[in-house]
């Protein structure tokens, strides 16, 4: 929620950094770099056509806010020169104003170093009321942040192969950098400082240590903010010891800077000379919250970190205005380089990147697959072939000896019960159309002793078969190529038996160097480029807590982000004159974009809004003497024609440099954001064809870009390449939206008639009126009656197809089956801004109303929340498109529930009861309610 300032204009984010002055310039005439075929669009199919869209799983509820809010107050963060005493005064003023408004809140924490405000608990209605208070700038829900799924697998890639992909090996061995003197903060699950590769003794080590000299545990072992978990325990118990009982943070720290000996089984990270700050924000399991993340960022600034890594994010929180993104940007402005994973929701479509990685000047990181790995294997007979595999999570362990007859499933996808009897056999099944669990259940029910799963897209997949029915058979997973080879061998009769083995084999990863299938798509909701660049994150071997074996393999953008953080430590050691913005520019300029991971045969580049500038190239960044700022060109909407931006070329070297300029488009996406269509068209790019930058000087030039004229309602992008006469090229990604961004759909029915009234029928945990665990709702398009007890409250089930600027819900009287007047001046019980889209094709949010509205008084004994009388009502929903004008009806959508009845005692609401209940409403509302509900005006 965001209020207008007294001039009526909305507060906006800080604008882009102004360009430097131009120096002497030598260039040819401006000419179009693209060909006349710019209007031709090639349709390359949808995500589901390529087998990479999320498999259908039925309607899936997403959590709605359950009482915790971040209230942004006036003032300036102390990191930006603000006064602690002034910020505290503003916080006290807001608390006092809340009391005057009758808002019942409890303060969780006060924040002021990177973001000014309060974390509080209060109702949705009170949050909507407080958003309009004079001292309040905005109100945001406190979001839970889960650890991204990073399954530990039996694939054992070497960290050595990962660092060769980015030139970190060259930076270490040839250039002589190891990150010494650089402090890297790890905001995560803690760090096992006992680990020898992280400076520990290998047994009990006392914190702090030489390599982990600072840190803090903000939550304690038992903390778990996941209100859908049986282990939900949301009360932090901070202590000074940031030891890791989970594993994620230790794995991340090892990628940044483990200093073990690979020849002796240890791990050597990207920057083995760094020191760490360990900031633990997770318990041993479960989630954390965004306010605790901000507290950890403040501590990292206080402790003097040079770089902060956050392999954490709130998926689909794609607005840079969200507090963790704003706090991260403030941390950057304070001189700290901030790196964050962009997310692991690649199968869930577009606009999935999340805070804090979407923050201004934060380096949001995508993941590329490692180029090689070692994996468990099985053989086949009589042909003697050997197949590397990944074991599915939640399946039975694969044996290390024995044989099974091989068979191909009569239904190749096994999404329905199999007709054949596969007793005692290893049945071969392909990925696609349904969940891995459904396939495994059907194979298991057909008597199979194992299910051999193979991918439907290039490369390997790390599946999980977790589900209600336990899977008691092993499920080895093969690459697409190996799967097709195995199927052909079975059909030809050259492979009749599967032979289990304890052997591991080294194999090139068929998707090595390509974007990982799990890596999330951007852009941000306000059309900025995210991710910014990428690094290896698929199948990475690193440190684990000693009690968990000391080493393990994980995959995720969580593993890519620390690779970049370590690389930045090397860059800072080599070039300590660079500020955080310049570091981001240099890394983007030197990165290497890669081919489209879904079909490299086309020779087209992966979407810019999925790989950013490309694969990190750290040795090139260290050795570069020129750079372009900004490091990316963000074009916004193309609705009004071509867009011009100014870029500045800086030459810190001793000789003039002349560049030849070219442009290349990457793949665009349009259509359904849950199952996007991949498109290719050529943009019109006008820029100088040659640019000369004098030594020790800078040159500014204008670049004008328009998408292909036939590209409609699509994200698009590409790369400017500046090729010198001698040396490495500089690349600048460009990204934009082709069409009218305010014309995208928001409220879609997803085949279930949403948005629609719902009625809770089952729930394992209620917090207030919200079901947070295993909720089930009946769809009630014709209305319902609610008792207002045990979660039986009016609930609006909403799917949001795209990010929204704002979302409001207001309760109205129902008069003769139609929407009447709003129930008083505080009838809007939910009002929030900067809302991310729903997280999947069948995801919805159950927005509840407990029948309570905020106070209509500013003082006195009636200055409290109040409950509406029993009766008939309608809830109205209004959403405004991202970057839209709330006064323009073309920029918004609305929907109403069916008429519903509140009947707390089940007596049918006789007229006499309404008159009795009027005694309990605020005096100011008695006359209004008689008029708008009872018709007695």
Secondary structure, DSSP 8 states (H G I E B T S, - for coil): -B-B-TTS-B--------------EEE--EEE-S-GGGG--EEEEETTTTT-S----S-EEE----SEEEEEESS--GGGT--HHHHHHHHHHHHHHHHHHT---EEEEEE-SSS-EEEEE--HHHHHHHTTSTTEEEEEE--EE-------BS----HHHHHHHHTHHHHHHTS----TT-EEEEEES---TTSGGGT--SS---SS-SSS-EEEESS-TT-B--TTSTT-B-----BS----SSSHHHHHHHHHH-B--GGGT--B-S-TT-EEEEEE---SSS-EEHHHHHHHHHHHHHTT-SEEEE---BTT---TTSHHHHHHHHHHHTT-EEEEE--S-GGG-SS---BTTTSTT-EEEEEEE-SEEEEEEEEEEET--EEE-EE-BTS----SS-EEEEEE-SSTT--S--SS--TTEEEEEE--SS-HHHHHHHHHHTT-SEEEEE-SSSS----B--SSS---SB-EEE-HHHHHHHHHHHHHTSEEEEEEEEEEEEEE-TTTTSB-TT------TTS---S-EEEEEESEEEE--GGGTSEEEE-SHHHHHHHHHHHHHHHHHH-TT--HHHHHHHHHHH-B--B-TT-GGG--B--HHHHTT-B--HHHHHH--EEEESSEEEEEE-TTS-EEEEEEEEE-SSS-EEEEEEEEEB-EEES-TTS-EEEE---EEEEESEEEE-TTEEEEEEEEEE--TT--SEEEEEEEEEEESSS--EEEEEEEEES-GGGS--B--TTTT-SEEEEEEE-SEEETTEEEES-EEEE-TT--EE--STT-SEEEEE-BSS-EEEEEEEEEEEETTEEEEESSTT-EEEEEEEE---SSTTEEEEEEE-SEE--S-SSSTT-S-EE--SEEEEEEEEEEETT--TT-GGGEEEEE---EEE-SSSS---HHHHHHHGGGS-HHHHHHHHHHTT---
